[in-house]
Amino acid sequence: MFDLALINGKAFLDGKVSEANIYVSEGKIAKIAKTDERAEKAIDCKGLLVLPGAIDSHVHFREPGKEYKEDWRSGSESAAAGGVTCVFDMPNTKPETVTQKALDEKIKLAEAKSLVDFGLHFGATNTNYDEMRAVRRAKSVKFYMASTTGDLLINDDAAILKHFRILRERGMLAFAHAEDEKMVKEATARIEGSGRADLKAYAEARPPEAAVRGMETALALAASAGNRLHVTHVSTAGEVELLKKAKKSGMLVTADTTPTYLFISQSHLTRGGNYLKANPPPRSEEHRRAVFKAFCEGVIDIAATDHAPHTKAEKELPFWDVPSGVPGVETIVPLLLNEVNKGSLTLARLAEAVCGKPAQLFGLNKGSIAVGKDADFAVVDLKKEWVIRDELMHTKCGWTPFDGVKVQGNVEKAILRGKEIGAEKVAGKCVY
């Protein structure tokens, strides 16, 4: 007898939608068939579609240190509500995740509270080479090449190159926030000094050229070191062109973008500029269209969220005091399902971008529905129309940049290793 059966529905299998029942034993997919088998629990998926659980490779769950914004329980509840069953958390917590001790303590904390599986990005500094050579239970390292939320910054090219060479030797992934710090500092001082205080001013303070220059630097250093490089939150047409050239040359480079750059531009803001302040900022409609096209074509490999919650009180401070970042882990799958229903994105590309590619990037036994894989699923209703609202969100910050946006496509259930999150006792675990 199986532990769980998902019956009477359709599933995304081998790149297409097929009628099939899915059977689970001991947290793994044990059988996929049209036949009826006995199981201790059955979930009727009539009229629904079973997708692999989504993997968000870029979240900030704020714990330890900033639990008033988010913590592992609230962040993982938000993830599960959006069909995300595995997340990768960033190192700019308090303390920063830049030592083995800090990493071990954060794993213990997350395993006690998280409802979804997780990995942790380690953090690079200008000096923590010995930690990098020896770190365990992390396979990716975040490089903050420009100032952003938190105190982590590594803008010394020689230090980055040294780290990249260590990562090449260890087979680890460099995960780069690639903006040019000098350009950002100079432009920010100039714009802030002019007295301007709005989102378009902030977009000039962190201009597209800074993102392009940052990616150029990251690519050049990775080419020299020969390591694997992942560039996060691509936001400009110039970065897209650099990415195309790098891939064509055979470089080991991947990239992601987020709903901020896929769906929001300066020409159609969904709420006040303070709330949409992010690093990098929303770009022009021309850049948004270029990023969306590159994502649909697979030039940009992955959709992540950079889920970075701040309280409403923080977002309503005077503009230059407002912290950068927006929440997003709960809305990424519905927003992409909406694009599938509109015909602007294929279901196969959605599954690749939020399931298959992230699993491949981090070496996980997840990301597809196949026998032997972890039994992680997002059960969705492709037909359901609804409106995204602040009050529906599970994140502790209590708001979303997509408040008021109507979408077609809803996550009905999230299942982690064969257990329905929210209906059963579910404990997330570290994937390494």
TITISE-368951 format. One record per residue (C-alpha): x, y, z; residue in one letter. Coordinates in steps of 0.5 Angstrom, whole numbers, padded with zeros to 4 digits, always signed. Last residue first. Layout:
// TITISE-368951
XYZA;...
//
This chain:
// TITISE-368951
+0045+0039+0004Y;+0037+0040+0003V;+0036+0042+0010C;+0030+0040+0012K;+0022+0042+0013G;+0018+0039+0018A;+0010+0038+0016V;+0005+0036+0021K;-0001+0035+0016E;-0006+0040+0013A;-0002+0046+0012G;+0003+0043+0008I;+0000+0036+0005E;+0005+0031+0006K;+0009+0027+0001G;+0015+0030+0001R;+0013+0037+0001L;+0006+0038-0002I;+0003+0045-0003A;-0005+0045-0005K;-0010+0050-0008E;-0005+0054-0012V;-0009+0059-0017N;-0009+0061-0024G;-0012+0067-0027Q;-0010+0073-0024V;-0012+0080-0022K;-0007+0085-0019V;-0010+0089-0014G;-0004+0088-0009D;+0002+0086-0013F;+0007+0089-0009P;+0005+0085-0004T;+0003+0087+0004W;+0003+0084+0011G;+0010+0084+0013C;+0009+0077+0016K;+0008+0074+0010T;+0002+0070+0009H;-0001+0074+0004M;-0009+0074+0003L;-0009+0081+0007E;-0005+0084+0002D;-0009+0082-0004R;-0008+0079-0011I;-0015+0078-0014V;-0018+0071-0017W;-0019+0067-0023E;-0019+0060-0022K;-0018+0056-0029K;-0011+0053-0028L;-0013+0050-0021D;-0006+0048-0018V;-0003+0043-0014V;+0004+0044-0013A;+0008+0038-0011F;+0014+0035-0008D;+0015+0028-0007A;+0022+0028-0008D;+0024+0024-0014K;+0025+0016-0015G;+0019+0016-0020V;+0019+0022-0024A;+0015+0029-0023I;+0020+0034-0024S;+0024+0039-0020G;+0027+0035-0014K;+0033+0031-0012N;+0037+0037-0012L;+0044+0038-0015G;+0043+0046-0014F;+0043+0048-0021L;+0039+0042-0023Q;+0034+0043-0018A;+0033+0051-0020P;+0033+0049-0027K;+0027+0044-0026G;+0022+0047-0022C;+0022+0055-0023V;+0024+0056-0030A;+0023+0049-0033E;+0016+0048-0030A;+0014+0055-0033L;+0018+0054-0039R;+0014+0047-0040A;+0007+0051-0038L;+0009+0056-0044T;+0009+0063-0043L;+0005+0069-0047S;-0001+0065-0048G;-0005+0069-0043K;-0007+0063-0039N;+0001+0061-0039V;+0002+0069-0036E;-0003+0068-0031N;+0001+0061-0029L;+0007+0066-0028L;+0003+0071-0023L;+0000+0065-0019P;+0007+0062-0019V;+0011+0068-0017I;+0006+0070-0012T;+0008+0067-0005E;+0015+0068-0005V;+0015+0075-0007G;+0016+0081-0002P;+0019+0087-0004V;+0026+0090-0002G;+0030+0096-0001S;+0030+0100+0006P;+0026+0107+0006V;+0031+0112+0009D;+0032+0116+0002W;+0024+0116+0001F;+0022+0119+0008P;+0019+0113+0012L;+0013+0109+0009E;+0016+0103+0007K;+0019+0102+0014E;+0012+0103+0017A;+0009+0098+0012K;+0014+0093+0015T;+0020+0090+0010H;+0020+0083+0006P;+0026+0081+0001A;+0023+0076-0003H;+0029+0076-0008D;+0023+0072-0012T;+0027+0067-0017A;+0025+0065-0024A;+0031+0062-0027I;+0035+0061-0034D;+0035+0068-0037I;+0036+0066-0044V;+0031+0061-0043G;+0026+0064-0049E;+0021+0066-0044C;+0026+0069-0040F;+0030+0073-0045A;+0023+0076-0048K;+0021+0078-0040F;+0028+0082-0040V;+0027+0085-0046A;+0020+0087-0045R;+0022+0090-0038R;+0028+0094-0041H;+0024+0097-0046E;+0018+0099-0040E;+0024+0102-0036S;+0027+0099-0030R;+0024+0097-0023P;+0030+0098-0018P;+0036+0094-0017P;+0036+0094-0011N;+0029+0095-0009A;+0024+0101-0008K;+0017+0099-0010L;+0014+0100-0003Y;+0017+0107-0003N;+0014+0108-0010G;+0007+0107-0009G;+0003+0102-0012R;+0002+0098-0018T;+0007+0102-0022L;+0006+0102-0030H;+0011+0106-0033S;+0016+0105-0028Q;+0016+0098-0030S;+0013+0092-0026I;+0012+0085-0029F;+0018+0081-0031L;+0023+0086-0027Y;+0019+0086-0020T;+0017+0078-0022P;+0024+0076-0021T;+0030+0075-0026T;+0035+0069-0026D;+0042+0067-0029A;+0047+0062-0031T;+0054+0062-0033V;+0059+0056-0034L;+0062+0060-0040M;+0061+0057-0047G;+0062+0063-0052S;+0055+0063-0053K;+0053+0063-0046K;+0057+0069-0045A;+0055+0072-0051K;+0047+0071-0049K;+0049+0074-0042L;+0052+0080-0044L;+0046+0081-0049E;+0041+0080-0043V;+0045+0085-0038E;+0044+0090-0043G;+0037+0089-0044A;+0036+0091-0036T;+0034+0087-0030S;+0037+0081-0028V;+0036+0079-0021H;+0042+0074-0020T;+0048+0072-0024V;+0050+0065-0023H;+0057+0063-0024L;+0061+0057-0025R;+0068+0057-0024N;+0074+0058-0029G;+0078+0063-0025A;+0079+0068-0031S;+0072+0067-0034A;+0069+0068-0027A;+0073+0075-0027L;+0071+0077-0033A;+0063+0075-0032L;+0063+0078-0026A;+0066+0085-0028T;+0062+0085-0034E;+0056+0084-0030M;+0057+0089-0025G;+0058+0094-0031R;+0051+0092-0034V;+0048+0093-0027A;+0051+0100-0026A;+0049+0102-0033E;+0042+0100-0032P;+0042+0106-0027P;+0042+0105-0019R;+0042+0113-0017A;+0038+0114-0024E;+0033+0108-0022A;+0032+0112-0015Y;+0030+0118-0018A;+0025+0115-0022K;+0023+0112-0015L;+0022+0118-0012D;+0026+0123-0008A;+0029+0129-0011R;+0033+0134-0007G;+0039+0134-0012S;+0044+0131-0007G;+0040+0125-0007E;+0041+0124-0014I;+0049+0126-0014R;+0050+0122-0008A;+0047+0116-0011T;+0050+0117-0018A;+0057+0117-0015E;+0056+0111-0010K;+0052+0107-0015V;+0058+0108-0020M;+0063+0106-0015K;+0059+0100-0013E;+0058+0097-0020D;+0052+0092-0020E;+0052+0084-0020A;+0049+0081-0014H;+0053+0074-0016A;+0052+0067-0014F;+0058+0063-0014A;+0057+0056-0015L;+0061+0051-0011M;+0066+0045-0015G;+0071+0046-0009R;+0077+0048-0014E;+0072+0052-0018R;+0070+0055-0011L;+0077+0057-0009I;+0078+0060-0016R;+0072+0065-0015F;+0074+0067-0008H;+0081+0069-0010K;+0078+0073-0016L;+0073+0076-0012I;+0078+0078-0007A;+0082+0081-0013A;+0076+0085-0016D;+0075+0088-0009D;+0068+0090-0009N;+0065+0085-0003I;+0060+0088+0001L;+0056+0085+0007L;+0053+0090+0011D;+0045+0089+0010G;+0041+0091+0005T;+0045+0093-0001T;+0052+0096-0003S;+0055+0093-0009A;+0058+0087-0011M;+0055+0083-0006Y;+0057+0076-0007F;+0053+0070-0005K;+0056+0063-0004V;+0053+0056-0007S;+0054+0049-0005K;+0053+0050+0003A;+0053+0044+0008R;+0060+0045+0009R;+0065+0051+0009V;+0073+0049+0009A;+0076+0053+0003R;+0071+0059+0004M;+0072+0059+0012E;+0079+0060+0010D;+0078+0065+0005Y;+0074+0070+0009N;+0077+0076+0008T;+0074+0081+0003N;+0067+0078+0005T;+0063+0072+0001A;+0057+0069+0004G;+0054+0062+0004F;+0047+0061+0001H;+0043+0057+0005L;+0039+0051+0003G;+0031+0049+0005F;+0026+0045+0005D;+0019+0048+0007V;+0015+0048+0013L;+0021+0052+0017S;+0021+0052+0024K;+0026+0048+0028A;+0030+0046+0021E;+0031+0054+0020A;+0034+0055+0027L;+0039+0049+0027K;+0041+0051+0020I;+0042+0058+0022K;+0046+0055+0028E;+0051+0051+0023D;+0051+0057+0018L;+0054+0062+0024A;+0059+0057+0026K;+0061+0055+0019Q;+0063+0063+0018T;+0060+0068+0013V;+0052+0067+0015T;+0052+0074+0017E;+0050+0075+0024P;+0045+0078+0023K;+0042+0076+0017T;+0045+0078+0010N;+0047+0070+0008P;+0041+0069+0003M;+0036+0064+0004D;+0035+0058-0001F;+0028+0056-0002V;+0024+0049-0003C;+0016+0047-0003T;+0014+0054-0007V;+0007+0053-0009G;+0005+0060-0007G;+0001+0058+0000A;+0008+0054+0001A;+0012+0060+0001A;+0008+0064+0005S;+0008+0059+0010E;+0015+0058+0010S;+0016+0066+0011G;+0012+0066+0017S;+0015+0060+0020R;+0022+0062+0018W;+0022+0069+0020D;+0020+0075+0017E;+0020+0083+0018K;+0020+0083+0026Y;+0025+0077+0026E;+0031+0081+0023K;+0036+0078+0027G;+0036+0071+0025P;+0032+0070+0021E;+0030+0075+0016R;+0027+0070+0011F;+0031+0073+0005H;+0029+0069-0001V;+0033+0067-0007H;+0033+0060-0010S;+0026+0059-0010D;+0024+0052-0012I;+0017+0050-0014A;+0014+0044-0012G;+0013+0040-0019P;+0006+0041-0022L;+0000+0037-0021V;-0006+0040-0025L;-0013+0040-0022L;-0020+0039-0025G;-0021+0032-0021K;-0015+0032-0016C;-0018+0028-0011D;-0013+0027-0005I;-0012+0020-0003A;-0009+0017+0004K;-0007+0011+0006E;-0006+0008-0001A;-0009+0003-0005R;-0008+0003-0013E;-0012+0005-0019D;-0009+0005-0025T;-0007+0011-0030K;+0000+0010-0027A;+0006+0014-0024I;+0009+0010-0018K;+0014+0011-0012A;+0015+0018-0012I;+0019+0019-0006K;+0017+0021+0001G;+0017+0014+0004E;+0012+0012-0001S;+0008+0016-0006V;+0003+0015-0012Y;+0001+0019-0017I;-0005+0018-0022N;-0004+0020-0029A;-0008+0024-0034E;-0002+0028-0038S;+0000+0035-0039V;+0007+0035-0043K;+0015+0036-0042G;+0016+0029-0039D;+0010+0029-0034L;+0006+0035-0032F;+0000+0032-0028A;-0007+0031-0029K;-0012+0030-0024G;-0017+0024-0022N;-0012+0021-0017I;-0006+0024-0012L;-0004+0018-0008A;-0001+0018-0001L;+0003+0013+0003D;+0002+0007-0002F;+0000+0000+0000M;
//
